[in-house]
Amino acid sequence: MKKFSCGRRCLLLAAGMLVAATGRAEIDAEAVERAKRDFVARMVSKHGFDAQDVERTLAKAEIQEKILETIARPAERVLPWHEYRAIFLTPERIAAGVEFWNAHADDIAAASERYGVAPEIVVAILGIETYFGRRMGSWRVLDALATLAFAYPPRASFFASELESFLLLGREEGIEIFDQLGSYAGAMGAGQFIPSSFRAYAVDGNGDGRRDLWHDQQDILASVANYFKAHGWREGGLVAERVDIGDGWSGHVPENQMDLNHTVGALRRLGYVLPADRDDDTKATVLGLEGPNGETEYWVGYHNFRVITRYNRSVMYALAAHELSRAIAEEYREARAER
């Protein structure tokens, strides 16, 4: 994305080297200072920043050991699908989604119509990311990005680039860079955009000349919708559906890939049972995920499923977003029909 996706199993191994036996992050102060000097030179030569201004900004950024410990800590084990789904598909979150939709119905409709993106997926993304804007993070974005840019070697280049984008946002948008709060990885606002995605995909939804992803619902909704449009969302297109396996199933083991490496016809030949009206030439991916009783659930994802993975590179995230969007939409439309 938008958005920082840790590639967690790979990063944890590398990041583990940063944590001593006491559990405290080991910070190489000399390496941090070298990285800062390189960053200052980069901002001066590449973007014409004043060196002293950048140095003063970085002097106010705190290198946070807790951020390094959080990104390195393997406590966030890889959950099976049914546990992951249960985090997001709760009656409380669905009800909160309906409440949010009711409160901002006109703005949601406007963003959906303008960008050709289903309103329920926009609502669901905000529900997953920040509980509809209620939990946008408590870390100073400047501290998070500086810590990971200068003291986290496994992804230093990535986060230095995001810190660069963040300072550019301050110059371009007039954003007060010392005050903004977000995630420990520097994602910001109700939609949790990292700075490069903010610059690329955030839009001014109400024409006031600003892109405010923290407080302005029109900007927030339009920006999430624009992100999906920019990544190829097809209006009215299929997302994903659960399928059965037939008597002639080949024993194929799904790769659980985000890319659409199969066609519907190929999946039928492997023994997956898809609705008759699905065209054989439609590109798809097939997932095999653990259900609540240890059984395997088979899901087929289509083009719009892959688009959701551009927001967060996880098939379970994309499927949870899809499931949450359907649940919220069903309750929202039922409630409106009863009025």
C-alpha positions in Angstrom: 0.0 0.0 0.0 -0.6 2.2 1.2 0.6 0.4 3.8 3.4 -1.3 5.6 3.2 -5.1 5.6 5.8 -6.7 7.6 6.4 -9.9 5.7 6.5 -11.1 9.3 8.1 -14.5 9.3 11.1 -13.2 7.3 11.5 -10.1 9.3 11.3 -11.6 12.7 14.4 -13.7 12.1 16.4 -10.7 11.1 14.9 -8.5 13.7 15.6 -11.0 16.5 19.2 -10.1 16.3 18.3 -6.6 17.6 16.9 -7.9 20.9 19.2 -8.9 23.7 18.5 -11.7 26.1 17.0 -9.2 28.4 14.4 -8.4 25.8 15.7 -4.9 25.3 16.6 -3.6 21.8 20.3 -3.1 21.2 20.8 0.3 19.5 24.1 1.1 17.8 24.4 4.8 18.5 27.2 5.3 16.0 25.3 3.6 13.2 22.2 5.7 14.0 24.2 8.9 13.7 25.8 7.8 10.4 22.3 7.0 9.1 21.0 10.4 10.1 23.9 12.2 8.4 23.2 10.2 5.2 19.5 11.1 5.4 20.2 14.8 5.9 22.5 14.8 2.8 19.8 13.0 0.8 17.1 15.5 1.7 19.4 18.4 0.8 20.6 17.0 -2.5 17.4 15.4 -3.7 14.8 17.8 -2.4 16.5 21.1 -1.6 15.9 21.0 2.1 18.0 23.1 4.4 20.5 20.9 6.2 20.1 22.6 9.6 16.3 22.4 9.4 16.4 18.6 8.8 19.0 18.2 11.6 16.8 20.1 14.0 13.8 17.9 13.0 15.7 14.7 13.5 17.0 16.0 16.9 13.4 16.1 18.0 12.7 12.5 16.9 13.1 9.9 19.7 14.5 6.5 18.9 12.1 4.3 20.7 13.4 0.9 22.0 9.8 -0.2 22.4 9.1 0.1 18.7 12.1 -2.1 17.9 10.9 -4.6 20.5 7.4 -4.5 19.1 8.5 -5.1 15.5 10.9 -7.9 16.5 8.7 -9.7 19.1 7.4 -13.0 17.7 4.4 -13.0 20.1 2.1 -12.3 17.1 2.1 -15.9 15.9 0.6 -16.8 12.6 -3.0 -17.4 13.4 -5.2 -20.0 11.7 -7.9 -18.5 9.5 -10.8 -19.1 11.9 -8.9 -17.3 14.7 -7.9 -14.4 12.5 -11.5 -14.1 11.2 -12.9 -14.0 14.7 -10.8 -10.9 15.5 -12.7 -8.8 12.9 -16.0 -10.6 12.4 -17.6 -9.7 15.7 -21.2 -8.5 16.3 -19.7 -5.4 17.9 -17.6 -4.4 14.9 -20.4 -5.2 12.5 -22.8 -3.0 14.5 -20.2 -0.3 14.7 -19.8 -0.5 10.9 -23.6 -0.1 10.5 -23.6 2.9 12.9 -20.6 4.5 11.0 -22.4 3.9 7.6 -25.6 5.5 8.9 -23.7 8.5 10.3 -21.8 9.1 7.0 -24.1 7.7 4.4 -24.0 10.6 2.0 -20.2 10.9 2.0 -19.8 7.1 1.7 -22.2 7.1 -1.3 -20.4 10.0 -2.9 -17.0 8.3 -2.6 -18.4 5.0 -3.9 -20.0 6.6 -6.9 -17.1 8.9 -7.7 -14.5 6.1 -7.7 -16.6 3.1 -8.7 -15.8 1.2 -5.5 -18.3 -0.8 -3.4 -19.3 1.3 -0.3 -19.1 -1.7 1.9 -15.4 -2.4 1.2 -14.5 1.2 2.0 -16.4 0.9 5.3 -14.9 -2.5 6.1 -11.3 -1.3 5.5 -11.8 1.5 8.0 -13.3 -1.1 10.4 -10.3 -3.4 10.2 -7.7 -0.7 10.2 -8.8 1.6 13.0 -12.3 0.5 14.2 -13.8 3.2 12.0 -11.4 5.9 13.0 -11.5 5.3 16.8 -8.0 3.7 17.1 -5.6 5.4 14.8 -2.4 4.7 16.9 -0.6 6.4 19.7 3.0 6.6 18.4 4.4 9.8 17.0 4.8 9.2 13.3 8.2 11.0 13.3 9.5 8.8 16.1 8.3 5.6 14.5 9.8 6.3 11.1 13.1 7.7 12.5 13.5 4.6 14.8 12.9 2.2 12.0 14.9 4.2 9.4 18.0 4.6 11.6 17.9 1.7 14.1 16.2 -1.2 12.3 18.7 -2.6 9.7 16.4 -5.2 8.1 14.1 -2.5 6.7 16.1 0.7 7.1 16.0 1.6 3.4 12.2 1.2 3.2 11.6 3.3 6.3 14.1 5.9 5.4 12.1 6.3 2.2 8.9 6.6 4.2 10.5 9.2 6.5 11.5 11.1 3.4 7.9 11.1 2.2 6.7 12.2 5.6 9.0 15.3 5.6 7.8 16.0 2.1 4.2 15.8 3.3 5.1 18.4 5.9 6.4 20.7 3.3 3.7 20.1 0.6 0.6 19.8 2.8 1.5 21.9 5.8 1.1 18.9 8.1 2.6 19.5 11.5 5.0 16.6 11.6 5.8 16.7 15.3 2.1 16.2 16.3 0.8 13.4 14.1 0.1 10.0 15.7 -0.1 6.6 14.0 1.1 3.0 14.2 4.5 1.9 15.4 5.3 1.4 11.7 4.4 5.0 10.7 0.9 4.3 9.2 -1.4 7.3 9.6 -5.0 8.3 9.8 -8.2 6.4 9.7 -7.1 4.4 6.7 -3.6 3.8 8.0 -1.7 5.2 5.0 2.0 5.1 5.1 3.5 8.4 3.9 4.3 7.3 0.4 0.8 6.1 -0.1 -0.6 9.3 1.5 1.3 11.3 -1.1 0.3 9.1 -4.0 -3.4 8.2 -3.2 -4.9 10.6 -0.6 -7.3 13.0 -2.1 -9.2 16.2 -1.1 -12.7 14.8 -0.9 -14.5 18.1 -0.1 -12.5 20.6 -2.1 -11.1 22.6 0.9 -7.5 22.4 -0.5 -6.4 19.9 2.2 -6.0 16.2 2.5 -6.9 15.4 6.1 -6.9 11.6 6.8 -7.3 12.0 10.5 -10.5 14.1 10.9 -12.2 14.8 7.6 -14.5 12.0 6.7 -14.9 13.1 3.1 -11.1 13.1 2.6 -10.8 9.7 4.4 -13.5 7.9 2.5 -12.5 9.4 -0.9 -8.8 8.5 -0.3 -9.6 4.8 0.6 -11.9 4.6 -2.5 -9.2 6.2 -4.7 -6.6 3.7 -3.4 -8.8 0.9 -4.6 -9.6 2.5 -7.9 -5.9 3.2 -8.5 -5.2 -0.5 -7.9 -7.8 -1.7 -10.4 -11.0 -2.3 -8.5 -13.7 -3.4 -10.9 -17.1 -2.0 -10.1 -19.5 -4.9 -9.6 -16.7 -7.5 -9.9 -16.4 -10.7 -8.0 -14.3 -10.7 -4.8 -14.2 -14.2 -3.3 -16.5 -17.1 -2.5 -16.3 -20.3 -0.5 -16.4 -23.5 -2.6 -16.7 -27.2 -2.2 -14.6 -30.0 -3.5 -16.3 -32.6 -5.7 -16.0 -36.4 -5.8 -13.4 -36.1 -8.5 -11.2 -33.7 -6.5 -7.5 -34.2 -7.5 -6.1 -33.6 -4.0 -4.7 -30.3 -5.1 -3.1 -28.3 -2.3 -3.9 -24.6 -2.6 -0.8 -22.4 -2.7 -2.7 -19.6 -0.8 -1.2 -17.0 -3.3 -2.4 -13.4 -3.8 -1.7 -13.6 -7.5 -4.4 -15.1 -9.8 -2.4 -18.1 -11.0 -5.4 -20.2 -12.0 -8.5 -19.9 -14.1 -12.0 -21.0 -13.1 -11.9 -23.8 -15.7 -8.6 -25.1 -14.4 -10.0 -25.1 -10.9 -13.0 -27.1 -12.1 -10.7 -29.6 -13.6 -8.9 -30.0 -10.3 -12.2 -30.9 -8.7 -13.3 -27.6 -7.1 -17.1 -27.0 -7.4 -17.8 -23.4 -8.6 -21.1 -21.8 -9.5 -22.2 -22.7 -13.0 -22.3 -19.1 -14.2 -18.6 -18.5 -13.5 -16.8 -18.2 -16.8 -14.0 -20.8 -17.3 -11.6 -18.1 -18.5 -11.9 -16.0 -15.3 -8.6 -15.7 -13.5 -8.6 -16.8 -9.9 -6.7 -18.0 -7.0 -7.6 -20.8 -4.6 -7.1 -20.8 -0.9 -7.2 -23.6 1.7 -7.6 -22.2 5.2 -8.2 -23.8 8.5 -11.7 -23.7 9.8 -12.9 -23.8 13.5 -12.9 -27.6 13.8 -9.7 -28.2 12.0 -11.3 -28.7 8.6 -10.0 -27.0 5.5 -12.2 -24.3 4.0 -11.7 -23.7 0.3 -12.1 -20.2 -1.1 -11.7 -18.9 -4.6 -10.5 -15.3 -5.0 -11.0 -13.2 -8.1 -9.7 -9.9 -9.4 -11.1 -7.6 -6.7 -9.8 -10.0 -4.1 -6.3 -9.4 -5.4 -7.0 -5.6 -5.3 -7.7 -5.8 -1.6 -4.3 -7.5 -1.1 -2.7 -4.4 -2.6 -3.9 -2.6 0.6 -2.4 -5.2 2.8 -0.4 -8.1 1.4 -2.2 -10.9 3.2 -4.8 -13.3 1.8 -6.4 -13.6 5.3 -6.6 -9.8 5.6 -8.3 -9.6 2.2 -10.7 -12.4 3.0 -11.6 -10.9 6.4 -12.2 -7.5 4.7 -14.5 -9.1 2.2 -16.4 -11.0 4.9 -16.7 -8.0 7.1 -17.9 -5.9 4.2 -20.6 -8.4 3.4 -21.8 -8.6 7.0 -21.9 -4.9 7.5 -23.7 -4.4 4.1 -26.3 -7.0 5.0 -27.2 -5.5 8.3 -27.1 -2.0 7.0 -29.5 -2.8 4.1 -31.8 -4.8 6.3 -32.0 -1.9 8.8 -32.8 0.5 6.0 -35.5 -1.8 4.6 -37.2 -1.9 8.0 -37.5 1.9 8.3 
